[in-house]
């Protein structure tokens, strides 16, 4: 279980996050919603070690991670799929997947079979360069690369952005399967309202860097979530 308590984050003199509390449990999807610029991506960057935070704690399965670097967070079991995907366009699909080996012990450096079960197109394209894939295929590759690390927590930042509808549906099914397997906590930052509400077991809405609304019953509180996101 991932527990974030009292997390604050600054960019220079500007405070972006104000005492954020977040819990993400294994076998559940925790969605973070809100308009542009409210701190959703900043929160994921802090949790994944991509940006230092000012105050607060990040615990994984009860262990305080301190202020981890991106490498230390990945070693601890936190995998981050960033907005924009950040695949390596000149590397092949296989080489992009193998980037995930860097935080694993040598004996664990192999691509799990379930990656290709979830994303069979990638097995067909192992020798193709990442830059030659469509946007949707690149998104699948980015998620697959994160899964290579065998994470305890999977952070997904806007996985539907710029993706064709059929791939959005496939990604939604992958998230459902990962949730059902119960091996990881999934934190989903998403602006596509129906996609997020349809997947989320818990929703946290941010507004101006603060938690504005939380619910464990997304469908029941659908209207309240919509009103909170629209502020």
C-alpha positions in Angstrom: 0.0 0.0 0.0 1.2 3.5 -0.9 0.6 6.2 1.8 1.3 9.8 1.1 0.9 12.2 4.1 1.1 15.9 4.3 3.0 16.3 1.0 4.0 19.8 0.0 5.9 20.7 -3.2 7.4 23.9 -4.5 8.7 25.1 -7.8 11.0 28.0 -6.8 9.0 30.4 -4.7 5.6 28.9 -5.8 4.0 26.3 -3.7 2.2 23.8 -5.9 1.0 21.1 -3.4 -0.4 21.9 0.0 -0.4 19.0 2.4 -1.7 16.2 0.1 -2.9 13.0 1.7 -3.3 10.0 -0.5 -3.8 6.2 0.0 -3.5 3.7 -2.8 -4.1 0.0 -2.0 -3.2 -3.1 -3.9 -5.9 -4.4 -6.2 -7.6 -0.9 -6.4 -7.5 2.0 -8.8 -7.0 5.4 -7.2 -7.8 8.2 -9.6 -6.6 11.7 -9.2 -8.7 14.3 -11.1 -8.9 18.0 -11.5 -8.4 20.7 -14.1 -5.1 21.6 -15.7 -2.5 23.1 -13.4 -3.9 21.9 -10.1 -0.8 19.7 -9.2 -1.8 16.2 -10.4 1.4 15.6 -12.4 3.5 17.3 -9.7 2.1 14.8 -7.2 3.1 11.8 -9.4 6.5 13.3 -10.0 7.1 13.7 -6.2 5.9 10.1 -5.5 8.1 8.7 -8.3 11.2 10.7 -7.2 11.2 12.8 -10.3 10.8 16.1 -8.3 11.9 16.7 -4.7 9.1 17.6 -2.3 9.4 20.0 0.5 7.5 18.3 3.4 5.5 15.2 4.1 6.1 11.4 4.0 5.8 8.7 1.4 5.4 5.2 2.7 5.3 1.9 0.8 4.0 -1.1 2.6 4.7 0.7 5.9 8.3 1.7 5.0 9.2 5.4 4.9 10.9 6.1 1.6 12.3 9.4 2.8 13.0 11.7 -0.2 13.8 9.1 -2.9 15.5 9.7 -6.2 13.8 8.3 -9.3 16.1 5.3 -9.2 15.5 4.6 -5.5 11.7 4.9 -6.0 11.8 2.5 -8.9 13.9 0.0 -6.8 11.4 0.3 -4.0 8.6 -0.7 -6.4 7.1 2.5 -7.8 6.8 2.6 -11.6 5.9 5.8 -13.4 4.3 6.1 -16.8 4.7 9.9 -17.6 2.5 12.1 -19.6 4.0 12.1 -23.1 5.2 8.5 -22.7 9.0 9.2 -22.9 9.8 6.2 -25.0 13.2 6.2 -26.8 12.4 6.7 -30.5 15.6 5.4 -31.9 15.7 2.3 -29.8 13.7 -0.8 -30.7 10.6 -2.0 -28.8 12.8 -4.7 -27.2 15.4 -2.2 -26.2 12.8 0.2 -24.8 11.4 -2.7 -22.7 14.9 -3.6 -21.4 15.4 0.0 -20.1 13.1 -1.3 -17.3 15.9 -3.7 -16.2 18.0 -0.9 -14.7 16.4 -1.0 -11.3 16.2 -4.8 -11.1 18.7 -7.4 -9.8 20.5 -9.2 -12.5 18.6 -12.5 -12.0 15.3 -10.7 -12.6 16.2 -9.0 -15.9 13.8 -10.5 -18.3 10.5 -9.3 -19.9 7.6 -11.2 -18.1 5.4 -13.2 -20.5 2.3 -11.4 -19.1 3.6 -8.1 -20.7 3.0 -9.7 -24.1 -0.3 -11.2 -23.0 -1.5 -7.7 -22.1 0.1 -6.1 -25.2 0.4 -8.7 -27.9 1.2 -6.1 -30.6 4.5 -5.4 -28.9 5.7 -9.0 -29.4 5.1 -8.5 -33.1 7.0 -5.2 -33.1 10.0 -6.2 -31.0 12.5 -5.2 -33.7 10.7 -2.0 -34.7 12.0 1.4 -33.5 9.9 3.1 -30.9 9.6 6.2 -33.0 7.9 4.2 -35.8 5.0 3.2 -33.6 1.7 5.0 -33.5 0.9 7.2 -30.5 -1.4 4.4 -29.0 1.3 1.8 -29.5 3.9 4.0 -27.9 1.5 4.4 -24.9 1.2 0.6 -24.6 5.0 0.4 -24.8 5.4 2.9 -22.0 3.0 1.0 -19.8 4.7 -2.3 -20.7 8.1 -0.9 -19.8 6.8 0.1 -16.4 5.4 -3.4 -15.9 8.8 -4.9 -16.7 10.0 -3.5 -13.3 7.4 -5.7 -11.5 6.0 -2.7 -9.6 4.1 -2.6 -6.3 2.6 0.8 -7.4 1.9 1.8 -11.0 1.5 5.5 -11.6 -0.2 6.4 -14.8 -0.2 10.1 -16.0 -2.9 10.8 -18.6 -2.7 7.5 -20.4 -5.5 8.3 -22.8 -4.1 11.7 -24.0 -3.9 11.8 -27.8 -4.8 8.1 -28.1 -7.3 6.7 -30.6 -10.5 5.3 -29.1 -9.8 1.6 -29.7 -6.5 1.9 -27.9 -8.1 3.7 -25.0 -10.5 0.8 -24.7 -7.6 -1.7 -24.7 -5.7 0.3 -22.0 -8.8 0.4 -19.9 -9.0 -3.4 -20.1 -5.4 -3.8 -19.2 -5.9 -1.6 -16.1 -8.9 -3.7 -15.1 -6.9 -6.9 -15.5 -4.0 -5.5 -13.4 -6.5 -4.5 -10.7 -8.1 -8.0 -10.7 -4.7 -9.6 -10.3 -4.3 -7.7 -7.1 -0.5 -7.4 -7.2 -0.2 -3.7 -7.4 -1.8 -0.4 -6.4 -2.7 1.7 -9.5 -2.7 5.5 -9.3 -4.4 7.1 -12.4 -4.2 10.8 -13.3 -6.8 11.3 -15.9 -8.9 14.1 -17.5 -11.1 11.8 -19.5 -14.0 11.8 -17.0 -15.9 8.7 -18.0 -12.7 6.7 -18.3 -11.5 7.6 -14.8 -14.9 7.2 -13.1 -15.5 3.9 -14.9 -12.2 2.5 -13.5 -11.7 4.1 -10.2 -12.3 2.5 -6.8 -11.4 5.8 -5.2 -11.3 9.3 -6.6 -9.3 12.2 -5.2 -10.0 15.6 -6.8 -7.4 18.3 -6.5 -8.0 22.1 -6.7 -5.2 24.6 -6.5 -2.8 22.0 -5.0 -5.2 20.8 -2.3 -7.6 17.9 -1.9 -11.0 19.2 -2.8 -13.1 16.0 -2.7 -12.6 12.3 -2.1 -14.9 9.4 -2.5 -14.8 5.6 -2.5 -18.0 5.4 -4.5 -17.3 7.0 -7.8 -20.5 6.0 -9.6 -22.7 6.9 -6.7 -21.0 10.2 -6.3 -20.6 10.8 -10.0 -22.3 14.2 -10.0 -20.3 15.4 -7.0 -17.1 14.4 -8.7 -18.1 16.2 -11.8 -19.0 19.3 -9.8 -15.6 19.2 -8.0 -13.6 18.7 -11.2 -15.4 21.6 -12.8 -14.5 24.2 -10.2 
